[in-house]
Amino acid sequence: MAILNYVAQSAQSVSVTYADMPAGAAVVFHNEMSGADTPAQNGALPAGSGSADIAIPQLPGGQYRLRAQQSGQFLAETVKFYIQ
């Protein structure tokens, strides 16, 4: 089972750790209010376990989660966090 953990964030990026991630897992920013998914600019996470800094794209302020998906299928998500 894939795991995606929120660690910290800055104005430019969100730091995550991940484990048991399959190859080609894409990361999206999920807007909790609108339900819209915005693809992360750095694309896919490497397979396995590790850490990554995910660049924050131009997004409206609000509450978000990072979600890992593969071929449109949900794999894992972080806790909620805020973007201003």
N, C-alpha and C positions, 0 to 999 in steps of 0.2 A: 504494500500500500504506500503510495507516494505521500511525502510530507513536505509542506512549504511553510516556513516560519518567518514571520516578521521579526527583524532584529532592531532596526533603527531607520531613521530617515533624515535627509537634509532637504534643502530647497530644490536640489537637482536630482536626487535619487532615493530609492528605498533599498535598504540592505536586507537580504534574506539568507537563510540557510535552507537547504533542501536535502532530502534523502530518498532513496529508492525511486528516483525519477527515471522514467523510460526515455530512450533516445527520441529527440524531436519534440519534446514537450514545450509548447509555446506559452508565454506569459501574457496575460491581459490584465488591464486595470478595470475592475468591475465597479461601476457607479451604483452605490446602494440605493439611491433615490430613484434614478431613472431606469436602472437595470441594464444600461448600455455597457458594452465591453469595448475597450480601446486597446489595440495591440501595443505591447511594449516595443520600444524602438530597437532594443538589443536582441529581439527575436527569441530564440529557443534556449532553454537551459541544457547544459551538458548532461549526459546520462550519468546516473549514479548519485553520489552525495557530494556536497560542497557548499560554497557560499557564492553570492553574486550581488552586485549593485545594479539595480534596475533603474535606468534613467526615466524620470517622470516626463511624459509628453505634455503638450499644451492641453490642459484639462480645466474645466470649470471647478471652482472650489467645492468641497463637499467631502462626504464620507465614502471611502473606497476599500476594496480588498484586492489583493493580487490573487489571480487564479491561474493555475497551470492546467492546460488542456492539450489533448492530443487527438487530432482528427475530429475536433468538435466535441470530444468527450471530456467531461470534468475529471480531473485527477486529484487536485488538492487546492486549498486556499489558505490565505493568511487571516489573522484577526483583522478587524476593521481599523482603519487609520484615516487621518484627515489630511486633505490637501487644501491649502489656502489660496 
